[in-house]
Amino acid sequence: MNDRNIPVTEDELHAYVDGELPAERRADVEAWLAAHPEEAERVQSWRAMAEMLHARYDAVAQEPVPARLELERLERRPRQWLYGAAAAVLVAFVAGGAAGWVGHGAANAPSTFRSFTADALDAHRLYVVEVRHPVEVGGNERDHLQAWLTRRCGWTVFAPNLEASGLKLVGGRLLPGPNGPASFLMYEGASGERYTIYTAKTENGATQMRYAKTDKDGALFWAERGVGYVVSGGGDRDRLTRVAQAVYDQAEKNGT
């Protein structure tokens, strides 16, 4: 076997790591890896990372995708909200309790803090378990990633440099947010720990940081200049706070 008759692709290497490579190609790929020790070392690092992620996140890997994170909701959510709100107002007035209904809605509607952190933690738990496709655009295309998300979201999306915190940019993706698009950035540490930054438009001009926790994951929310931020990570609150503070400081420095 030689390079001419074993054209091994990057996708095949990922499939080999994931156990999804067709049986008839396995021997060829293994022979190619034996002849390319540097690539074999890279594949082994992927396998070690996959095992680490499975050990850390398998408890949530099989959970269904929350309906509010479905991408098609990017376009239909505002119109649905408008129709739903109009219908609710009509029912309330017909019932003769307009003032009471308004007060009831204000008391029972989820706060920006709760809705933002719920969406962000759902996205965090959904994508941190992914080995092959955790993001749409990789961290090696930082400039393109920032420009694309900025154009789609409508505000300046900045991917902070968190290397001082031991985190490398994995990449990002576009998600539906409470009032339109949301940006989602993922970072990864040497031990496999992953942190994410979720941003979306908010009616709150500015708020202080607030902490939330779901199971083993924590999140810090704040708002600045009409944009809400949520930094999500593991249960180590001190570590999460340091990462969130680094994100906040760089966002302030860049005026985002």
Salt bridges, closest charged atoms under 4 A:
ASP3 OD1 - HIS36 NE2 3.39
GLU10 OE2 - ARG42 NH1 3.05
GLU12 OE2 - ARG25 NE 2.84
ASP18 OD2 - ARG132 NE 3.44
GLU20 OE1 - ARG132 NH1 3.17
ASP28 OD2 - ARG25 NH1 3.24
GLU30 OE2 - ARG26 NE 3.25
GLU39 OE1 - ARG42 NH2 2.67
ASP58 OD1 - HIS54 ND1 2.95
GLU63 OE2 - ARG125 NH2 2.78
GLU70 OE1 - ARG76 NH2 3.79
ASP119 OD1 - ARG68 NE 2.20
ASP122 OD2 - ARG68 NH2 2.26
GLU188 OE2 - ARG194 NE 2.67
GLU193 OE2 - ARG239 NH2 2.77
ASP215 OD2 - ARG125 NH1 3.45
ASP217 OD1 - HIS124 NE2 3.92
ASP217 OD2 - ARG125 NH1 3.38
GLU252 OE2 - ARG225 NH1 3.34
